[in-house]
Amino acid sequence: MADAPHRSVLLDEVVAEIQPAEGMVCLDLTLGWGGHSEALLRGGATVVGVDRDPAAIAAARERLAPFGDRFTPLHSTFADALRTLAGPFDAILADLGVSSPQIDQAERGFSFRFEAPLDMRMSQAGLSAAELLEQVDETELTRILRSYGEERHARRIAAAILAAKPVTTTGQLASVVSAAMPGGKPQKIHPATRTFQALRIAVNDELGQLRELLDRAPGLLASGGRVAIISFHSLEDAAVKARFRELSGVGTPRDPYGHPVVAPEGRQVTRKAIQSSDGNPRARSARLRVWEKT
C-alpha cells in the first residue's frame, strides 16, 4: 500500500462534529482508505471500520496498524454490519461517496475517463455493470437512469444502450450515451455522467444500503451519540434530511397542545447541511448532516 492517496472529504468538519476523545467508540461504516478513521483514532477514540471493498480493508489495515487494537477492520457491507454489530457506539459515520482510489483505478470501471471493463462493483463481487446491462429490459433500465441518475433523457438513452448490446467497456458506454443525447447547447457535465452514476447506484444497491443505515443507526447509538452522514447527490441528501427531521420530531403529528404524538428520539445538530470549502473538485457536491440521540 502507498501513502494515503487523498484527503478525506470534510475531514475537519467530521472531527469537529464527532469530537473524538479517549474512551469513545466510533463506527466508520465506509472505511475506504482510512482517512476519517485515522482522524478519529488520533483524537483518542476506538474505531470499528467497515468496508465492502477488500482492497480498502487491506489498505486501511496497513495504514492504521500503528493504532493497534484500538482499530478493528470489518469486511462487510454496512447494512450487514448494522444488522450484526451490537453497539452502543458514541458516533457512527458514513461517507457515501466513491473513494478516489476506486475512481482512479481504471480496471474498477467506475469512470469514463479510462477505457476499462464496465465493472463498478465496490465489493468486487456480484453482478458487474456490464452484466446488469445484459439482463435488464428497457423499462427497468429507464427506471434506473431516471430514478438514480435523474436523467431527463432516460428512455432515449436506455433504448440506445440496449440496441448497442453487448456494452462491455466504459468507453463504449460513454460513446453510446453521448450519441443518444439530443443536440442543443453544450452541457456543463459530460453527457454520460448521470448514466454512470445511476448504474453505479444500481450495481451496489447504494440507496438500499442507505435505507438500512437510516433505519438501524439510531438504535446502535449511545445516549448523546451522533450519526454523521456525508452524501454526494440529491437522492441521498433528501433521504438523510427527511429521516433526521423525522427522528427529531419535525413535521410529525402533534396533539392538541402542540406536542409530538411520538416523542423525538434526538435532535438535528445541523439544520443546514455542511459543505466543503477546501476547493477539492471531488468534494464540491458533498453534504454533511449530523443527528444526535438524546
C-alpha positions in Angstrom: 0.0 0.0 0.0 1.1 3.5 -0.8 0.7 6.5 1.5 -2.9 7.9 1.8 -3.9 8.7 -1.8 -6.2 11.7 -1.0 -7.5 13.8 1.8 -10.9 12.6 3.0 -13.9 14.8 2.3 -15.0 17.2 5.0 -12.4 15.7 7.4 -12.1 18.7 9.7 -15.8 19.1 9.8 -16.4 15.5 10.7 -13.9 15.7 13.5 -15.5 18.9 14.8 -18.9 17.4 14.9 -18.0 14.0 16.3 -15.3 15.4 18.7 -13.4 12.1 19.2 -11.9 11.6 22.6 -10.3 8.8 24.7 -13.0 6.3 25.7 -15.3 6.9 22.8 -16.2 4.0 20.5 -16.8 5.0 16.8 -18.2 3.1 13.9 -16.9 4.1 10.5 -19.2 2.4 8.1 -17.4 3.5 4.9 -13.8 2.9 5.9 -12.3 3.4 2.5 -8.5 4.0 2.7 -8.9 5.1 6.4 -8.7 8.9 6.3 -11.7 9.6 8.6 -10.9 6.6 10.9 -7.3 7.8 11.3 -8.5 11.3 12.4 -10.9 9.7 14.9 -8.1 7.4 16.2 -5.7 10.4 16.6 -8.4 12.0 18.7 -8.2 9.1 21.1 -11.3 7.1 20.0 -11.5 3.4 19.4 -12.8 2.7 15.8 -14.5 -0.2 14.1 -14.1 0.3 10.4 -16.4 -1.3 7.8 -15.9 -1.6 4.1 -17.2 -3.9 1.4 -14.1 -3.4 -0.8 -11.4 -5.9 0.1 -8.7 -3.6 -1.3 -9.8 -0.8 1.0 -9.8 -3.1 4.0 -6.2 -4.2 3.2 -5.0 -0.6 2.7 -6.7 0.7 5.8 -5.4 -2.2 7.9 -1.8 -1.3 6.9 -2.3 2.4 7.3 -3.9 2.2 10.8 -1.7 -0.6 12.2 0.1 1.8 14.5 -3.1 2.3 16.5 -3.1 -1.4 17.5 -6.2 -2.9 19.0 -8.0 0.5 19.0 -8.8 -0.2 15.3 -10.8 -3.2 14.2 -11.5 -3.6 10.4 -14.6 -5.5 9.2 -15.1 -6.7 5.6 -18.8 -6.2 5.1 -21.5 -4.0 3.6 -22.5 -1.5 6.1 -26.1 -2.8 6.0 -24.9 -6.3 7.1 -22.6 -4.8 9.7 -25.5 -2.8 11.2 -27.6 -6.0 11.4 -24.8 -7.8 13.4 -23.0 -5.3 15.5 -24.3 -4.8 19.0 -23.1 -1.3 19.9 -23.6 1.0 21.6 -21.4 3.5 19.7 -20.7 7.1 20.6 -20.6 8.0 16.9 -21.5 6.4 13.6 -20.0 7.9 10.4 -20.8 7.1 6.7 -19.2 8.8 3.7 -21.5 7.7 0.9 -19.2 8.7 -2.0 -17.0 6.5 -4.2 -13.4 6.7 -2.9 -10.8 8.4 -5.1 -8.7 5.2 -5.4 -11.8 3.3 -6.7 -12.4 6.1 -9.3 -8.7 6.3 -10.3 -8.1 2.6 -10.7 -9.1 2.2 -14.3 -9.7 -1.5 -14.0 -12.5 -0.9 -11.5 -14.6 0.6 -14.3 -16.2 3.5 -12.4 -15.1 6.3 -14.6 -15.4 7.1 -18.3 -12.0 8.9 -18.1 -10.4 5.5 -18.7 -11.1 2.8 -21.2 -11.7 -0.3 -19.0 -14.1 -3.2 -18.4 -17.5 -1.8 -17.3 -17.5 -3.1 -13.7 -18.4 -0.6 -10.9 -18.6 -3.2 -8.1 -17.4 -1.8 -4.8 -17.2 -5.3 -3.3 -15.6 -6.8 -6.4 -18.3 -9.5 -6.2 -21.8 -9.9 -7.7 -23.2 -8.5 -11.0 -21.0 -6.0 -12.8 -22.5 -3.1 -14.6 -21.9 -4.8 -17.9 -23.7 -7.9 -16.7 -26.6 -5.8 -15.4 -27.0 -4.3 -18.9 -27.1 -7.7 -20.4 -30.0 -8.7 -18.2 -32.1 -5.6 -17.8 -35.0 -4.7 -20.1 -35.7 -1.2 -21.5 -38.4 -0.4 -18.9 -36.2 -1.3 -16.0 -33.1 0.4 -17.4 -35.2 3.6 -18.0 -36.3 3.5 -14.4 -32.7 3.1 -13.2 -31.5 6.0 -15.2 -34.4 8.2 -14.3 -34.6 7.3 -10.6 -30.9 7.0 -9.7 -29.4 9.4 -12.2 -32.2 11.9 -12.5 -31.6 11.7 -16.3 -34.2 13.6 -18.3 -33.5 11.5 -21.4 -33.6 8.2 -19.7 -35.9 6.4 -22.1 -33.9 7.5 -25.1 -30.6 6.5 -23.6 -31.9 3.2 -22.4 -33.0 2.3 -25.9 -29.7 3.2 -27.3 -27.7 1.2 -24.8 -29.8 -1.9 -25.3 -29.6 -1.5 -29.1 -25.8 -1.5 -28.8 -25.5 -4.6 -26.7 -23.2 -6.0 -25.6 -21.9 -2.9 -23.9 -18.8 -4.1 -22.0 -16.4 -1.1 -21.6 -16.6 2.3 -20.0 -15.6 4.0 -23.3 -18.3 2.1 -25.2 -21.0 3.1 -22.8 -19.9 6.8 -22.7 -19.9 6.9 -26.5 -23.4 5.3 -26.8 -24.8 7.7 -24.3 -23.2 10.8 -25.9 -24.5 9.8 -29.3 -28.0 9.3 -27.9 -28.3 12.7 -26.4 -30.3 15.3 -28.3 -28.5 18.2 -29.8 -28.5 21.7 -28.3 -26.4 23.9 -26.1 -23.2 22.3 -24.6 -23.7 20.6 -21.2 -21.8 21.6 -18.1 -21.0 18.0 -17.3 -20.2 15.0 -19.6 -23.4 13.6 -21.2 -22.7 10.1 -19.6 -22.2 11.4 -16.0 -25.8 10.7 -14.8 -25.9 7.3 -16.6 -22.7 6.2 -14.9 -24.0 7.4 -11.5 -27.3 5.6 -12.0 -25.6 2.3 -12.9 -23.2 2.5 -10.0 -26.0 3.1 -7.6 -27.9 0.1 -9.0 -25.0 -2.2 -9.1 -24.1 -1.5 -5.5 -27.7 -1.1 -4.1 -26.5 2.2 -2.6 -29.9 3.5 -1.7 -31.0 0.2 -0.2 -27.8 0.4 1.9 -28.6 3.9 3.0 -32.2 3.0 4.0 -30.7 0.3 6.3 -28.3 2.8 7.8 -31.1 5.4 8.5 -33.3 2.7 10.0 -30.8 1.0 12.2 -28.2 3.5 13.2 -30.2 5.3 15.9 -30.7 2.1 17.8 -27.0 1.4 17.9 -26.1 4.8 19.3 -25.4 5.5 23.0 -27.3 8.4 24.6 -25.7 11.6 23.4 -24.1 9.7 20.4 -24.1 11.2 17.0 -24.5 9.9 13.5 -22.8 11.8 10.7 -23.5 11.2 7.1 -21.8 12.7 4.0 -23.9 12.4 0.8 -23.0 13.4 -2.7 -26.2 13.7 -4.7 -29.7 14.9 -4.1 -31.3 11.5 -3.7 -29.1 10.6 -0.7 -29.2 14.0 0.9 -33.0 14.2 0.7 -33.3 10.8 2.4 -30.9 11.8 5.1 -32.6 15.1 5.7 -36.1 13.6 5.9 -35.0 10.8 8.3 -33.2 13.2 10.6 -36.2 15.5 10.7 -38.5 12.6 11.4 -36.3 11.3 14.3 -36.2 14.9 15.7 -40.0 15.2 15.6 -40.0 17.9 12.9 -43.2 17.7 10.8 -44.6 14.8 12.7 -48.2 14.7 14.1 -48.9 16.8 17.1 -51.5 16.6 19.9 -53.9 19.5 20.6 -51.3 21.1 22.8 -48.7 21.1 20.0 -46.6 18.3 21.4 -45.3 15.5 19.1 -47.5 12.4 19.3 -44.4 10.3 19.2 -41.6 11.6 21.4 -38.5 12.7 19.4 -35.5 10.4 19.6 -33.0 13.1 19.3 -32.2 16.4 17.6 -30.8 17.7 14.3 -27.3 19.1 15.0 -27.0 20.5 11.5 -30.3 22.0 10.4 -28.5 23.1 7.2 -26.0 20.7 5.5 -22.3 21.5 5.9 -20.5 21.9 2.6 -16.8 21.6 1.8 -14.8 24.8 1.4 -11.3 23.3 0.7 -11.5 23.6 -3.1 -11.4 19.9 -3.8 -13.4 19.4 -7.0 -14.4 15.9 -5.9 -15.9 17.3 -2.7 -17.9 20.1 -4.3 -21.2 18.2 -4.0 -20.6 16.8 -0.6 -23.1 17.5 2.1 -22.6 16.6 5.8 -25.6 16.2 8.1 -25.4 15.2 11.8 -28.1 13.9 14.2 -27.7 13.4 18.0 -29.5 10.8 20.1 -31.0 12.1 23.3 
